[in-house]
Amino acid sequence: MKRSLLLVVVALLLVASYWAFALREPAESRDASLVASDSATLHPQPTQEESLAAPQSGASERAPAADSASSTATPTETLPLEIVVQEPSLAPLAGALIVLYRGEEGLAAATTAQDGVARLPAPGGVGKYALFAAGWDTTLGDLDLSPGRRVLQLVEGATIAGRVIVDGGLPDEHFQLHFGTSASMPQLSRLMPQAARKLVFKTRDRLSELLPIFASDGSFVLRGLPGDVRGTFYWSQPYFIEGRGDGFDATHLEVPLPRGDLELRLISGLTIQWRVVDESAKPVRGAYASIWLGSDIGGDHPTANLLSTKEGLMAKAML
């Protein structure tokens, strides 16, 4: 009896051991398969041929990391060209127009912000620039156009300064005084290609005009000019130099440089205005006209040489 009972217990133990082993083996197999799968994904094992061909130096360990870095890196964006415009005192100059060009190609144009910096796309290589700033002569030069920061520092040069008086008082707030030298006026149109001049005309009606800086009391100053030359003041408003009638000599004043005590006394007149259009009645910008009026008729000098604005307008002041 005891012997039979012992055999039954042994048999039950064998059955329990069998099922315990049967149930554990798939789980371990699944765990092993999972580990093997993860290992194959993260750490691929080389084939026999790859093992024989692989270098035996540490370079083989660094190479995959380099490949990984190059494949995940994003392309770097083209860095801009920053141009800083400074006065001789190193103070930043805001509102200066910079035009870049190369050969016959106009590349880009931008205006300096309050910090004196203009940001443009960097075309690379070497090109040329033209710098236009109120109160300063126009400057041209060569410039490295690769990405980075460049500094253009203005030179003091010769100065012309004075005061404008209209009808015994201050000029109108819209009054603009222009100035050009015998050197600068033909130089820009000769040296700058047409494509670059078009970039200038997007913000300026004239290429060679120099705009003095005005103060509230009618005083003005223009710096950075070449020395030992003569220049001419002119304006588009209906004002005339006292005692000169209404001809060319009444709207243009030639002066030698430098000078710091000029007093320009003007009187008010009237303005005649007309518009230049093409066959489709669209305004024509940049149309040129010379007109003779009054005592200038038949003379060598026209009363005025006019250039139409972007609205196609031409105007002539007269008494």
ABEGO torsion letter per residue (X at the ends): XAAAAAAAAAAAAAAAAAAAAAAAAAAAAAAAAAAAAAAAAABBBBBAAAAAABBABAAAAAAAAAAAAAAABBBBBBBBBBBBBBBAAGBBBBGBBBBBBBEABBABBBBBBAAGBBBBBBAEEBBBBBBBBBGBBBBBBBBBABBEBBBBBBBAEBBBBEBBBBGGBBBBAABBBBBBBAAAAAAAAAABBAAAAAAAAAABABAABBBBBBBAAGBBBBBGBBBGBBBBBBBABBBBBBGAEABAAAABBBBBOBBAABBBBBBBBBBBBBBBBBAAGBBBBGBBBBBBBEAABGBABBABBBBBBAAGBBBBBBX
